[in-house]
Structures are given as structure tokens and as C-alpha cells.
Amino acid sequence: MREISELIYETCKTYLTTQGKFLLLLWVFIAATIILYFGWLHPIPEKPVSTALLAILAFSLLGMAGSYSVAWFGIRVNTFANSRTAFASLGGKPYPINRIPLEAGMSVGMMLISVELLMMLIILLFIPGDYAGPCFIGFAIGESLGAAALRIAGGIFTKIADIGSDLMKIVFKIKEDDARNPGVIADCTGDNAGDSVGPTADGFETYGVTGVALITFILLAIPPEHFLPAGVTLQTASAEVIARATAIASTIQVQLLVWIFVMRIIMLVASAAAYFINGFVAQAKYGKADDMNFEAPLTSLVWITSFVSIALTYLASWLIIPELGGDPTQWWKLDDDHYLRDACGRHHSGIGEGFHLGGLAPHQRNRHLGAGGRAVAGNFVGFRRGKLLRLLPGALDGAVDVHRLPGFARRAAQLNGGGARVCLWLGGVRLSRNGSGDHRSGLLRSGD
């Protein structure tokens, strides 16, 4: 097993080395575009062109290296987890088969989020303020480039390897996963490339560019003119009034920037705490069991993470921004908005899945995919395909017939008064199949 595992990893290393060379070649073309745009078409105001270009290019390389490095870490951890899970299955106990992949996923996730946070904090703390903006621009470009290439290439590679293994099955009558099939190693490498390298780099990029977008939004949405007296503009205000308004705007910007990064750190703490709490409970409950529902620990992890995250973010907001711009209520309003828009789509979609699973018989629960992963995936799918946008007008006008919704969404709608939150629940939880066929609501269908 060790020999086969190392063979798979060596093949993965060959794949990643080839991808690294391709990324560097691709970066040359992106660098030419950056030079053309920021050097000639749209230079950054009040900055020397050469210095700004150097900062953007350097941090684009750093961002691309970040995506590439966490992808490499992910594939190393996953190849270890593959063989360790297979070896643990020889013991005949189900719990290790559940625990080892979850440990691997948590380690990769915590690694990529921590590296991303560290890089962004380095830019904020050690780069002069005048050049932090160009550095963030370059960083976002680089990590997006790395994630896009690794995601697309990983998907293509895994399909080609899968088809090659299938062809061996057809021609030589050898099963796809038979050790005698020479395509099986390429297939295992392809699975790691498509399901580990791509998503890991993509997660790194998504977390990074979201942070850059939030920083940009704060700096642009809170200008000094918002704090001028009524009827006064920057052109008519005195120097003293402008200085006071600038000081107020700068204070609020700093408070919100600190709040955002503390929230991100709190999410790391909450995830780790929930994972260890859930692991302790699962170990006590299933450690010596001969049979278990593999989805139960995942569902409980989503519940625990949801409540721990909510509690810690409200507490941290109350401590960090008890007053924002003279308003002592903004700390809880920001958290309410944060959870209605974000947590209801991710954490609370898991809670919705919990209600759904609670209404099913045990044999039906076992047919479901992982609650946490599917809830998040369903959230993105729902928004991307515009399902929520079609439902939203009817939901706001009270025109949605709650009784035609599937069971779990109907319970959610009744609990929440049938309002716009129905959109969040439908966006966050994918429908599922049971023995009688597909659940259909006319809005979302199984498999979307």
C-alpha cells in the first residue's frame, strides 16, 4: 500500500511540476497585460509608474505562488489520507474511515485560510500605505490566475485519465479500478488533481479576492464628504471642517478593516473549536461502533460550527466596535446582515439540511451526500443559475405558495413567516432523491 501510495504521489508531483511551468509561461502574458494597462492605459494616480508596476508584478507572483503552494500541500495531505483511509478500513470499524478524511480536509482548509490571512496582513502591516493598493491588486490577479489554471487543468486531466482507464476496461476486459489496469494510477492521480488541487487553489483565491473586495469597498464607500455638515461640499467647506470629516472617515475605515480581519480570525478559531468538540463527541459515540451513519458527524459539525460562529462573532463585534460613527447599534446590525447574507447561505443552509434530515427515515438519510459540502455547493449553484432571482419577487410579494414547496423548505418558510428567507433556504440546500424519484419544487431540481 505504501508503494502504490508513493507511486500515485510521484505522478501527482510530475503533474504539479508541469503545471508550475505552465503557470510561469502564462504569467508572462499576464505581466505584459499588466504593464500595458497600469503602465500606459490607466496608470495609478500619484504613483511613479515604475514603482507601481514593480509592486503589482511582484505581488502577482506572490499570489500565484500562494495558490500553487496550498495546492501542493493539499495533494500531499490527500495522498496520505487516501492510503491511510484504505488501510484503516482493514480494521473493520467505520469511525476511522470517517475521521481520517475529515482530518485531512480540516488541515488543508485551515492551511489555505491561514496562509491567505498571513499574506494579506503582511501587506497591510508592512507595506507603506501608498502602495498597499497596488500590492493588493497584484496579489488578487496572481492568485486568480493560479486558481483558474489549476482548476481548469485539473478538471481536464481527471477526465482524460478517467476515460483512459475506461478504455482499458473496454479493450482488455479489466475493471476500471483493478490493480492490473495500467490506467488506474493515472486515474487516481486525476482524481487528486481534479478534486484536490483545483478546489484548494480555488478556495485560496476566493478567500483572497473577497478580502481585497471588502477592503476596496470600505475605502471607497466611506469618503470624508459623508461626514460634512448638511449643505456643505468639499469645495465649499473650510480646511478645518474637511480635516474633521477626514478624521471621522479614517477612524471608521480603520475600525471596519480591523473588524473584518478579526472576523476572519474568529472564523478560524470557531472552525477549530467546533471540529475538536465534534470530534470528541463522535469519538465517544462511534469510536467502537461496528456500524454508523457516516453523515451524522458531518451534520453535527455543521450545527456546532454554526452556533459557535454566531456566538463568537457577536461577542467579538461587541468588543471591537461597540460604537461606530457615534452609533452604538451598528455592531449587532453588521452581524445581522453578515449572517443573513452569508451565514444563511452557508452555515444556516446546514441547519436547514439538519431540519430536512430530521424529517426523513434513517434509510433515507443514508442516501444523502455530506450535509456540509452539499449545502455550500447548493448555495453557490442556486445563486449562479439565477433560481433565487426568479423566486425573489414572488417571495417578497407573498406570492409563493408555501404548501407547494418541499417539506424542509415548507417548514423553514412557516418558521420564518414565508418571507424572503425562503430564498436563502432554497439557495442553500440542494434537493435530493429518495426511493420514489426526485423531489421537485418547480424551482430547483435534484442534481442542479
C-alpha positions in Angstrom: 0.0 0.0 0.0 2.9 2.4 0.8 4.4 1.6 -2.6 1.2 2.3 -4.5 0.6 5.4 -2.5 4.0 6.8 -3.2 3.6 5.9 -6.9 0.4 8.0 -7.0 2.1 10.9 -5.2 5.1 10.8 -7.6 2.7 11.0 -10.5 1.0 13.9 -8.8 4.3 15.6 -8.4 5.0 15.3 -12.1 1.6 16.8 -12.8 2.2 19.7 -10.5 5.7 20.4 -11.8 4.3 20.6 -15.3 1.5 22.9 -14.1 4.1 25.1 -12.4 6.0 25.6 -15.7 2.8 26.3 -17.5 1.8 28.9 -14.8 5.1 30.7 -15.2 4.6 30.8 -19.0 1.0 32.1 -18.6 2.2 34.7 -16.1 4.5 36.2 -18.8 1.4 37.0 -20.9 -0.5 38.4 -17.9 2.5 40.5 -16.9 2.6 42.0 -20.4 -1.1 42.9 -20.0 -0.5 44.4 -16.5 2.4 46.5 -17.9 0.2 47.7 -20.8 -2.8 48.6 -18.6 -1.2 50.1 -15.5 1.8 51.5 -17.3 0.1 53.2 -20.2 -3.7 52.9 -20.4 -4.5 53.5 -16.8 -1.6 54.4 -14.5 -2.3 54.5 -10.8 -2.7 58.2 -9.9 0.0 60.0 -7.9 2.3 56.9 -8.0 5.6 56.5 -10.0 4.7 54.2 -12.9 7.8 52.0 -12.5 7.4 51.5 -8.7 3.6 50.8 -9.0 4.3 48.3 -11.8 7.0 46.6 -9.9 4.7 46.2 -6.8 1.9 44.8 -8.9 4.1 42.3 -10.8 5.9 41.2 -7.6 2.7 40.5 -5.7 1.0 38.9 -8.6 3.9 36.3 -8.5 3.4 36.0 -4.7 -0.4 35.4 -5.1 0.2 32.8 -7.8 2.8 31.1 -5.7 0.3 31.1 -2.8 -2.3 29.3 -4.9 0.3 26.8 -6.2 1.8 26.1 -2.8 -1.5 25.4 -1.0 -2.5 23.2 -3.9 0.7 21.2 -3.5 0.1 20.9 0.3 -3.4 19.7 -0.4 -2.4 17.0 -2.8 0.3 15.8 -0.4 -2.1 15.6 2.5 -4.8 13.9 0.3 -2.5 11.2 -1.0 -1.6 10.4 2.6 -5.3 10.4 3.6 -6.1 8.1 0.6 -3.9 5.3 1.7 -4.4 5.7 5.4 -8.2 5.5 5.0 -7.8 2.4 2.9 -5.5 0.8 5.5 -7.9 1.8 8.3 -10.7 0.0 6.6 -8.9 -3.3 7.1 -9.8 -3.0 10.8 -13.5 -3.4 10.1 -14.5 -0.3 12.1 -16.3 2.6 10.4 -15.2 5.5 12.5 -11.6 5.7 11.3 -12.9 5.8 7.7 -14.9 8.9 8.6 -12.3 10.5 10.8 -9.2 10.4 8.6 -10.7 12.2 5.5 -12.3 14.8 7.8 -8.9 15.4 9.4 -7.3 15.8 6.0 -10.0 18.3 4.9 -9.7 20.4 8.0 -5.9 20.5 7.8 -6.0 21.7 4.1 -8.7 24.2 4.8 -7.0 25.7 7.9 -3.7 25.8 6.0 -5.0 27.7 3.0 -7.1 30.2 5.1 -4.1 30.8 7.4 -1.7 31.4 4.6 -4.1 33.8 2.9 -4.7 35.8 6.1 -0.9 36.0 6.8 -0.2 37.3 3.3 -2.9 39.9 3.5 -1.8 41.0 6.9 1.8 41.4 5.8 0.6 43.7 3.0 -1.5 45.8 5.5 1.1 45.9 8.2 4.5 46.2 6.4 3.8 47.7 3.0 3.6 51.5 3.0 0.0 52.7 2.8 0.6 54.4 -0.6 1.5 51.1 -2.2 -0.8 48.7 -0.4 -3.5 49.2 -3.1 -1.3 48.2 -6.0 0.1 45.3 -3.9 -3.5 44.0 -3.3 -4.3 44.4 -7.0 -1.3 42.3 -8.0 -1.9 39.7 -5.3 -5.6 39.3 -6.4 -4.5 38.9 -10.1 -1.9 36.4 -9.3 -4.0 34.1 -7.1 -6.9 34.3 -9.6 -4.5 33.3 -12.4 -3.2 30.3 -10.4 -6.6 29.1 -9.3 -8.1 29.4 -12.8 -5.3 27.5 -14.4 -5.1 24.8 -11.8 -8.9 24.4 -11.6 -9.4 24.1 -15.3 -6.4 21.9 -16.0 -7.2 19.6 -13.1 -10.7 19.1 -14.4 -9.4 18.3 -17.9 -6.7 16.0 -16.6 -9.0 13.9 -14.4 -11.5 13.4 -17.3 -8.7 12.3 -19.7 -7.3 9.9 -17.1 -10.8 8.5 -16.3 -11.5 8.0 -20.0 -8.1 6.3 -20.4 -8.9 3.9 -17.6 -12.3 3.2 -19.0 -10.8 2.4 -22.4 -8.5 -0.2 -20.8 -11.6 -1.7 -19.2 -13.3 -2.0 -22.6 -10.4 -3.2 -24.6 -8.8 -5.7 -22.2 -11.8 -6.6 -20.1 -10.1 -5.4 -16.9 -12.2 -3.5 -14.3 -11.6 0.3 -14.1 -10.1 0.1 -10.6 -8.3 -3.2 -11.0 -4.6 -3.0 -10.0 -3.8 -4.8 -13.3 -5.2 -1.8 -15.2 -2.2 0.5 -16.0 -4.6 3.4 -16.2 -5.6 3.1 -12.6 -2.6 5.1 -11.3 -3.3 7.9 -13.7 -7.0 7.8 -12.7 -6.1 8.1 -9.0 -3.7 11.0 -9.9 -6.5 12.6 -11.9 -8.9 12.3 -9.0 -6.4 14.1 -6.8 -5.7 16.7 -9.4 -9.4 17.4 -10.1 -10.8 17.1 -6.6 -7.8 18.4 -4.5 -5.5 20.7 -6.5 -8.2 22.7 -8.2 -10.6 23.2 -5.3 -7.7 24.0 -2.9 -6.3 26.7 -5.2 -9.8 27.9 -5.9 -10.6 28.2 -2.2 -7.4 30.2 -1.6 -8.2 32.6 -4.4 -11.9 33.0 -3.4 -10.9 33.9 0.2 -8.3 36.3 -1.0 -10.2 38.2 -3.6 -13.2 38.5 -1.3 -10.9 40.2 1.3 -9.5 42.5 -1.4 -13.0 43.4 -2.5 -14.1 44.1 1.1 -11.1 46.4 1.7 -11.7 48.3 -1.5 -15.4 48.7 -0.7 -14.7 50.1 2.8 -12.2 52.6 1.4 -14.5 53.7 -1.4 -17.8 53.7 0.4 -16.8 55.8 3.4 -15.3 59.0 2.0 -14.9 62.2 4.0 -17.8 64.0 2.2 -20.3 61.8 4.0 -19.4 63.5 7.3 -19.6 67.1 6.2 -22.4 69.3 7.6 -25.7 69.3 5.6 -25.4 71.5 2.5 -21.6 71.7 2.6 -19.4 70.2 -0.1 -15.7 69.6 -0.3 -15.4 72.7 -2.5 -17.2 75.0 0.0 -16.0 73.5 3.3 -13.3 75.1 5.3 -10.0 73.3 5.9 -10.9 72.7 9.5 -14.3 71.1 8.6 -12.6 68.9 5.9 -9.9 67.8 8.4 -12.6 66.8 10.9 -14.6 64.9 8.3 -11.5 63.1 7.1 -10.5 62.1 10.6 -14.0 60.6 11.2 -14.0 58.7 7.9 -10.5 57.4 8.6 -11.5 56.2 12.1 -14.5 54.3 10.7 -12.4 52.8 7.9 -9.8 51.6 10.3 -12.5 50.2 12.7 -14.1 48.2 9.9 -10.9 47.0 8.5 -9.9 45.7 11.9 -13.3 44.2 12.3 -13.1 42.3 9.0 -9.8 40.7 9.8 -10.8 39.9 13.4 -13.9 38.2 12.0 -11.8 36.1 9.7 -9.5 35.1 12.5 -12.6 34.3 14.6 -13.9 32.0 11.9 -10.7 30.1 12.1 -11.0 29.8 15.9 -14.6 28.8 15.6 -13.9 26.2 13.0 -11.1 24.7 15.0 -13.2 24.7 18.2 -16.2 23.2 16.6 -14.1 20.5 14.9 -12.5 19.4 18.2 -15.8 19.5 20.1 -17.4 17.4 17.3 -14.5 15.0 17.2 -14.7 14.4 20.9 -18.4 13.7 20.7 -18.1 11.5 17.6 -15.2 9.5 19.1 -17.2 8.8 22.3 -20.3 7.8 20.2 -18.8 5.9 17.3 -15.2 5.0 18.3 -16.0 1.4 19.0 -19.2 1.0 16.9 -19.5 -1.6 14.2 -21.9 0.4 12.2 -22.6 4.2 11.9 -24.3 6.8 9.7 -21.3 8.5 8.1 -23.3 11.7 7.6 -24.2 12.1 11.3 -20.8 13.5 12.4 -20.8 15.9 9.4 -24.3 17.2 10.2 -23.4 17.7 13.8 -20.3 19.5 12.8 -22.3 22.0 10.7 -24.7 22.6 13.6 -21.9 23.1 16.1 -19.9 25.4 13.8 -23.0 27.5 13.1 -23.7 28.2 16.7 -20.1 28.7 17.8 -19.5 31.1 14.9 -22.6 33.1 15.7 -21.8 33.4 19.3 -18.1 34.4 18.8 -18.8 36.9 16.0 -21.4 38.7 18.1 -19.1 38.8 21.1 -16.1 40.0 19.0 -18.2 42.7 17.3 -19.5 44.0 20.6 -15.9 44.2 21.9 -14.3 45.7 18.8 -16.9 48.1 17.5 -19.2 48.9 20.4 -19.7 52.3 18.7 -19.3 53.1 15.1 -19.6 56.7 13.9 -21.4 57.6 17.0 -24.0 54.7 16.6 -23.9 52.1 19.4 -26.2 49.7 17.4 -24.0 49.1 14.4 -22.1 46.2 15.9 -25.2 43.9 16.0 -26.6 45.3 12.8 -23.4 44.4 10.9 -23.6 40.9 12.4 -27.3 40.5 11.5 -26.5 41.5 7.9 -23.4 39.2 7.9 -25.4 36.2 8.9 -28.5 36.9 6.8 -26.4 37.2 3.6 -23.5 34.9 4.3 -24.2 32.5 7.1 -27.8 31.8 6.0 -26.3 30.8 2.7 -23.5 28.6 4.2 -23.8 27.9 7.9 -27.6 28.1 8.1 -28.1 26.1 5.0 -26.5 23.3 7.1 -29.1 24.0 9.7 -31.8 23.8 7.0 -30.3 20.5 6.0 -30.5 19.4 9.6 -34.2 20.0 9.6 -34.5 18.2 6.3 -32.6 15.2 7.6 -34.6 15.2 10.8 -37.8 14.7 8.8 -36.5 11.6 7.0 -36.4 8.0 7.9 -32.9 6.6 8.8 -32.7 4.6 5.5 -33.4 7.8 3.5 -30.8 9.8 5.5 -28.2 7.4 4.4 -28.8 8.2 0.8 -27.8 11.8 1.2 -24.4 13.3 0.4 -22.4 15.2 3.0 -24.5 17.9 4.6 -21.8 20.5 4.9 -20.3 20.2 1.5 -23.6 19.8 -0.3 -25.2 22.8 1.5 -22.3 25.1 0.5 -22.3 23.7 -3.1 -26.1 24.1 -3.3 -25.8 27.7 -2.2 -23.4 28.6 -5.0 -25.4 26.6 -7.6 -28.6 28.3 -6.6 -27.2 31.8 -6.9 -25.2 31.0 -10.1 -28.2 29.7 -12.0 -30.5 32.5 -11.0 -33.0 30.3 -9.2 -33.2 32.7 -6.3 -33.6 35.8 -8.6 -36.7 34.1 -10.1 -38.1 33.3 -6.7 -37.3 36.6 -5.0 -40.1 38.8 -6.4 -42.8 36.3 -5.6 -41.4 35.7 -2.1 -41.3 39.4 -1.3 -44.8 39.9 -2.5 -46.1 36.9 -0.6 -47.0 35.2 -3.9 -45.1 31.9 -3.2 -47.4 29.0 -2.4 -45.6 27.7 0.7 -47.6 24.4 0.5 -46.0 23.6 -2.9 -42.5 23.7 -1.5 -40.7 20.5 -0.5 -41.0 19.5 3.1 -37.9 21.0 4.6 -38.3 24.4 2.8 -42.0 24.5 3.8 -41.1 24.1 7.4 -38.5 26.8 7.0 -41.0 29.1 5.3 -43.6 28.6 8.1 -41.0 29.2 10.8 -39.9 32.4 9.1 -43.3 33.7 8.1 -42.9 32.8 4.4 -40.8 35.8 3.7 -37.6 36.4 1.7 -35.7 33.9 3.9 -37.3 31.2 1.8 -34.9 32.3 -0.9 -31.9 31.7 1.4 -33.1 28.2 2.4 -33.8 27.1 -1.2 -30.5 28.6 -2.3 -28.5 26.9 0.5 -29.9 23.3 0.3 -30.0 21.1 -2.7 -32.9 18.8 -3.2 -32.3 15.1 -3.0 -33.5 11.8 -4.4 -35.4 9.1 -2.5 -36.7 5.8 -3.4 -39.8 7.2 -5.2 -37.8 9.5 -7.5 -37.0 13.2 -7.5 -38.4 15.9 -5.2 -39.3 18.8 -7.4 -40.5 22.2 -6.4 -40.7 23.8 -9.8 -37.7 26.0 -8.8 -34.9 23.7 -8.0 -34.5 20.1 -9.1 -32.3 17.2 -7.9 -28.9 17.2 -9.5 -28.7 21.0 -10.1 
